[in-house]
């Protein structure tokens, strides 16, 4: 039993989408990439970005982005229409 089901908390949009794609036969994914951005000379805090792309045949690329900083964590799902627009730019 997961922590979410024990606490009564429902999975958020990020968890629902990644869970729905993971393991599907027409979906390929890359390993998550972690990037740490360290400001020069200790000005400001470090930031960590975790990126992972899932490619579903006939649907496109869905990008899962997690940003961690001293302010907290933000998790964003970038849908295929937006990832296509980014790739075009």
Secondary structure, 3 states (H helix, E strand, C coil): CCHHHHHCCCCCHHHHHHHHHCCCCCEEECCCEEEEECCHHHCCCCEEEEEEEEEECCCEEEEEEEEEECCEEEEEEECHHHHHHHHHC
